[in-house]
Amino acid sequence: MPTDFEIPIAVRGYELDSNGHVNRAVYLQYAEHARWEFLRASGVEPARLRAAGVGPVTLEETIRYRRELRAGDRLTVSCAVAWGEGRTFRAEQEFRLADGTLVAEVTGVCGVLDLEQRQLLSQREFEEVVGSTIGSPAPDADEPPPSRVRLRVEDGESVRPGGRDPGELRAPTTRDRP
């Protein structure tokens, strides 16, 4: 199973908005495409999921834009997942140009839904039903969960998403003023 999966994508002209850069919804489509290809590369085919009566769901998704994408740009979208202690897993994705420039980061909280019971499966239940595993295992109860999922190792160093805390980006409100 790949621990760090990447897929190449070329920006097409019809994916642009009126500002001449990739429309925000297209980033989510790129992320979704990379997650499905990650599943396939991990041995989890869509037909197998349907036959098992389960399907992946996204419960929360955040995009951090770092640089605009324009028509003709070529990039890779990575995908790595790590199960939590409950019934969800965290998906971390980076969008990078060929020269390594970070374009965007997508972070999501996902799960696997039992389509009949309408309940999320645990990692163990998923593995039993599908007969395969994805991502890193849930942390031991005695160990604190990692603060971030490692996406890639380059030259022996972990590369982790960076940037500001979303709280730092909040505009002051009248409640913040004395």
C-alpha positions as CSV (number, residue, x, y, z in Angstrom):
1,M,0.0,0.0,0.0
2,P,1.4,3.4,-0.9
3,T,2.0,5.6,2.2
4,D,2.4,8.7,0.0
5,F,0.4,8.6,-3.2
6,E,0.7,11.2,-5.9
7,I,-1.2,11.6,-9.2
8,P,-0.4,14.1,-12.0
9,I,-3.0,16.5,-13.2
10,A,-3.0,19.1,-16.0
11,V,-5.1,22.2,-15.6
12,R,-7.7,22.4,-18.4
13,G,-9.0,25.7,-19.8
14,Y,-12.7,25.0,-18.9
15,E,-11.7,24.7,-15.2
16,L,-10.9,28.4,-14.9
17,D,-13.2,31.0,-13.4
18,S,-13.7,34.6,-14.6
19,N,-10.4,35.6,-13.0
20,G,-8.4,33.3,-15.2
21,H,-7.4,30.9,-12.5
22,V,-8.7,27.5,-11.4
23,N,-12.2,27.7,-9.8
24,R,-12.3,26.8,-6.1
25,A,-14.7,23.9,-6.7
26,V,-12.2,22.3,-9.1
27,Y,-9.6,21.9,-6.3
28,L,-12.1,19.7,-4.5
29,Q,-12.6,17.7,-7.6
30,Y,-8.8,17.2,-8.0
31,A,-8.7,16.2,-4.3
32,E,-11.5,13.7,-4.7
33,H,-9.9,12.2,-7.9
34,A,-6.6,11.7,-6.0
35,R,-8.4,10.0,-3.1
36,W,-10.2,7.6,-5.4
37,E,-6.9,6.8,-7.2
38,F,-5.2,6.3,-3.8
39,L,-7.9,3.8,-2.9
40,R,-7.4,1.9,-6.2
41,A,-3.6,1.9,-5.7
42,S,-4.3,0.5,-2.2
43,G,-6.3,-2.4,-3.7
44,V,-9.7,-1.0,-2.9
45,E,-11.8,-0.8,-6.1
46,P,-15.1,1.0,-6.3
47,A,-16.9,-2.2,-7.4
48,R,-15.5,-4.0,-4.2
49,L,-16.9,-1.2,-2.0
50,R,-20.3,-1.4,-3.7
51,A,-20.4,-5.1,-3.4
52,A,-19.6,-4.8,0.3
53,G,-22.4,-2.2,0.7
54,V,-20.0,0.6,1.9
55,G,-18.8,3.9,0.5
56,P,-16.3,6.6,1.5
57,V,-17.8,9.9,2.7
58,T,-16.3,13.3,3.4
59,L,-17.5,14.9,6.6
60,E,-15.3,18.0,6.6
61,E,-12.9,19.6,4.1
62,T,-10.7,22.6,4.3
63,I,-8.7,24.2,1.4
64,R,-5.7,26.4,2.0
65,Y,-4.7,28.2,-1.2
66,R,-1.0,29.1,-1.5
67,R,-0.7,30.1,-5.2
68,E,-3.1,30.3,-8.1
69,L,-3.3,27.6,-10.8
70,R,-3.8,28.7,-14.4
71,A,-4.5,26.9,-17.7
72,G,-1.7,24.6,-18.7
73,D,-0.2,24.2,-15.3
74,R,0.9,20.7,-14.5
75,L,0.8,19.6,-10.9
76,T,0.7,16.5,-8.6
77,V,-1.8,15.9,-5.9
78,S,-0.7,13.7,-3.0
79,C,-2.9,11.8,-0.7
80,A,-2.2,10.2,2.7
81,V,-4.6,9.0,5.3
82,A,-4.5,8.1,9.0
83,W,-7.3,6.6,11.0
84,G,-8.3,8.2,14.2
85,E,-9.4,6.4,17.4
86,G,-13.1,6.5,16.4
87,R,-14.8,5.9,13.0
88,T,-13.1,8.5,11.0
89,F,-9.8,9.1,9.2
90,R,-7.9,12.2,8.3
91,A,-6.9,12.8,4.7
92,E,-4.0,15.2,4.0
93,Q,-3.4,16.3,0.4
94,E,-0.8,18.7,-1.1
95,F,-1.0,20.2,-4.6
96,R,2.5,20.9,-6.0
97,L,3.8,22.2,-9.3
98,A,6.6,20.2,-11.0
99,D,9.2,22.5,-9.4
100,G,7.9,21.6,-5.9
101,T,6.0,24.9,-5.4
102,L,3.1,24.3,-2.9
103,V,-0.1,25.5,-4.5
104,A,-2.7,24.3,-2.1
105,E,-3.4,22.0,0.8
106,V,-6.7,20.1,1.4
107,T,-7.4,18.5,4.7
108,G,-10.4,16.4,5.3
109,V,-12.2,14.3,7.9
110,C,-13.6,11.2,6.1
111,G,-15.2,7.9,7.0
112,V,-16.6,4.8,5.4
113,L,-20.4,4.5,5.5
114,D,-22.4,1.3,5.7
115,L,-24.9,2.1,3.1
116,E,-27.7,0.0,4.6
117,Q,-27.2,0.8,8.3
118,R,-26.2,4.4,7.5
119,Q,-23.4,4.2,10.1
120,L,-19.7,4.8,9.9
121,L,-17.4,1.8,10.1
122,S,-14.3,1.6,12.3
123,Q,-11.0,0.8,10.7
124,R,-11.2,-2.8,11.9
125,E,-14.8,-3.1,10.5
126,F,-13.7,-1.6,7.2
127,E,-10.8,-4.0,6.9
128,E,-13.1,-7.0,7.7
129,V,-15.7,-6.0,5.2
130,V,-13.4,-4.9,2.3
131,G,-10.5,-7.2,3.0
132,S,-7.9,-4.5,2.6
133,T,-6.5,-1.6,4.6
134,I,-5.8,2.0,3.8
135,G,-3.7,4.6,5.6
136,S,-1.9,4.2,8.9
137,P,-3.4,2.5,11.8
138,A,-5.3,4.2,14.6
139,P,-3.0,5.3,17.4
140,D,-2.7,3.2,20.5
141,A,-4.9,4.3,23.4
142,D,-1.8,5.0,25.5
143,E,-0.2,7.2,22.8
144,P,-1.3,10.7,22.0
145,P,-2.5,11.1,18.4
146,P,0.0,12.8,16.1
147,S,-0.7,16.5,15.5
148,R,-0.4,16.1,11.7
149,V,-0.2,13.2,9.3
150,R,3.2,12.9,7.6
151,L,2.8,13.3,3.9
152,R,6.2,12.7,2.5
153,V,9.8,12.0,3.4
154,E,12.4,13.9,1.4
155,D,16.1,13.4,2.2
156,G,15.2,11.7,5.4
157,E,13.2,14.7,6.7
158,S,9.4,14.7,7.2
159,V,7.6,17.3,5.2
160,R,4.5,18.5,7.0
161,P,1.9,21.1,6.0
162,G,2.7,24.5,7.4
163,G,1.1,27.9,7.4
164,R,-0.9,30.0,9.8
165,D,-3.4,28.9,12.3
166,P,-6.8,29.6,10.8
167,G,-7.6,31.7,13.9
168,E,-4.9,34.1,12.9
169,L,-6.8,34.9,9.7
170,R,-10.0,36.0,11.4
171,A,-10.8,39.6,11.0
172,P,-11.4,41.5,14.3
173,T,-15.1,42.0,15.3
174,T,-16.7,44.6,17.4
175,R,-16.6,42.1,20.3
176,D,-12.8,42.1,20.0
177,R,-12.5,45.9,20.5
178,P,-12.3,47.4,24.0
